[in-house]
């Protein structure tokens, strides 16, 4: 149902956070990034999947013929 949402939320938003937002805050990627990336991937993927579920639930009956 939401494989694209999981991939977009997990990969794209986590990469944007690590490589764009964090350097703007003077936090540079270094050392063991796996725990930071895993937590970011999981939280962003679930957040995006939840948004997709609610979007589909609230727009299910609004299709015009």
Buried (B, 14 or more C-beta within 10 A) or exposed (E): EBEEBBEBBBEEBBBEBBEEEBEEEEEEEEEEEEEBBEEBBEBBBBBBBEEBEEEEEEEEEEEEE
